[in-house]
Structure formats: C-alpha cells, structure tokens
C-alpha cells in the first residue's frame, strides 16, 4: 500500500525513524545503542557476533548479549532478551 500514497508513506517513515537517526548521529553508533534500549533491540550482529537470540537460534549460532558484544556493562536490560 505505500506505493499508492508514496509521499505520505515517505513522510510517515521519516517522522518515525528520524529521532533514532539523530540519536546515532549525535552520540555515535556505540554510545547511541548503549543509551537507547529500543535501538539496542534492533541490533542483530556486531563484529561477527549474533546479538539477537532468535536469529542465533534460527541459524544455529552462539548468542552473545548485545551489551556484551558492544563491550558495555549497560544500565538497562532488554525485555525481549530476558525471555529467551
């Protein structure tokens, strides 16, 4: 359906993603991921390590928690990762 209303869907997608892009641009990728659990939830692979439990299980690879892969202790936990 986005093709039927291309301009409107582009504006909606831009409005939804721009705050995340600005966070990464202002803080840098690693700091931005460490400071925002929503961005960190979107991390699947970092430096060859699978950081998403579902992806690791589906592909038969070892899972590495995202904060561990980033080399960070972190001050929050990721709800989706706790359930695995």
C-alpha positions as a Python dict, from the first residue, in 0.01 Angstrom:
ca = {
    (1, 'X'): (0, 0, 0),
    (2, 'X'): (284, 253, 50),
    (3, 'X'): (314, 276, -329),
    (4, 'X'): (-41, 411, -350),
    (5, 'X'): (47, 705, -125),
    (6, 'X'): (421, 734, -175),
    (7, 'X'): (468, 1087, -45),
    (8, 'X'): (257, 1032, 266),
    (9, 'X'): (424, 700, 349),
    (10, 'X'): (770, 853, 299),
    (11, 'X'): (686, 1136, 538),
    (12, 'X'): (547, 891, 794),
    (13, 'X'): (855, 669, 777),
    (14, 'X'): (1086, 969, 803),
    (15, 'X'): (899, 1106, 1105),
    (16, 'X'): (913, 766, 1276),
    (17, 'X'): (1284, 699, 1214),
    (18, 'X'): (1441, 1046, 1230),
    (19, 'X'): (1470, 1060, 1612),
    (20, 'X'): (1670, 736, 1607),
    (21, 'X'): (1895, 856, 1327),
    (22, 'X'): (1959, 1180, 1517),
    (23, 'X'): (2046, 986, 1833),
    (24, 'X'): (2304, 780, 1644),
    (25, 'X'): (2443, 1088, 1469),
    (26, 'X'): (2476, 1291, 1789),
    (27, 'X'): (2606, 1018, 2021),
    (28, 'X'): (2782, 788, 1777),
    (29, 'X'): (2670, 436, 1697),
    (30, 'X'): (2804, 255, 2004),
    (31, 'X'): (2701, 521, 2258),
    (32, 'X'): (2365, 560, 2087),
    (33, 'X'): (2299, 187, 2109),
    (34, 'X'): (2411, 172, 2472),
    (35, 'X'): (2187, 462, 2573),
    (36, 'X'): (1871, 355, 2393),
    (37, 'X'): (1716, 12, 2459),
    (38, 'X'): (1495, 42, 2150),
    (39, 'X'): (1794, 86, 1922),
    (40, 'X'): (1978, -192, 2102),
    (41, 'X'): (1682, -425, 2043),
    (42, 'X'): (1736, -374, 1671),
    (43, 'X'): (2099, -490, 1680),
    (44, 'X'): (2129, -837, 1525),
    (45, 'X'): (2504, -867, 1454),
    (46, 'X'): (2806, -680, 1587),
    (47, 'X'): (3164, -761, 1490),
    (48, 'X'): (3065, -1108, 1375),
    (49, 'X'): (2870, -1189, 1693),
    (50, 'X'): (2499, -1270, 1675),
    (51, 'X'): (2329, -1036, 1923),
    (52, 'X'): (1969, -1142, 1866),
    (53, 'X'): (1866, -1464, 2041),
    (54, 'X'): (1603, -1553, 1779),
    (55, 'X'): (1847, -1508, 1489),
    (56, 'X'): (2115, -1712, 1667),
    (57, 'X'): (1869, -1994, 1738),
    (58, 'X'): (1732, -1995, 1384),
    (59, 'X'): (2080, -2012, 1231),
    (60, 'X'): (2235, -2242, 1490),
    (61, 'X'): (2497, -1990, 1604),
    (62, 'X'): (2607, -1888, 1951),
    (63, 'X'): (2415, -1597, 2101),
    (64, 'X'): (2606, -1306, 2256),
    (65, 'X'): (2406, -1045, 2452),
    (66, 'X'): (2420, -708, 2273),
    (67, 'X'): (2581, -519, 2560),
    (68, 'X'): (2846, -789, 2589),
    (69, 'X'): (2918, -769, 2216),
    (70, 'X'): (2949, -392, 2246),
    (71, 'X'): (3185, -433, 2543),
    (72, 'X'): (2948, -249, 2775),
    (73, 'X'): (2805, -322, 3116),
    (74, 'X'): (2495, -115, 3040),
    (75, 'X'): (2241, 23, 3284),
    (76, 'X'): (1932, -149, 3149),
    (77, 'X'): (1820, -490, 3030),
    (78, 'X'): (1642, -581, 2711),
    (79, 'X'): (1298, -729, 2785),
    (80, 'X'): (1292, -948, 2473),
    (81, 'X'): (1631, -1100, 2552),
    (82, 'X'): (1533, -1181, 2910),
    (83, 'X'): (1254, -1406, 2791),
    (84, 'X'): (1490, -1636, 2596),
}
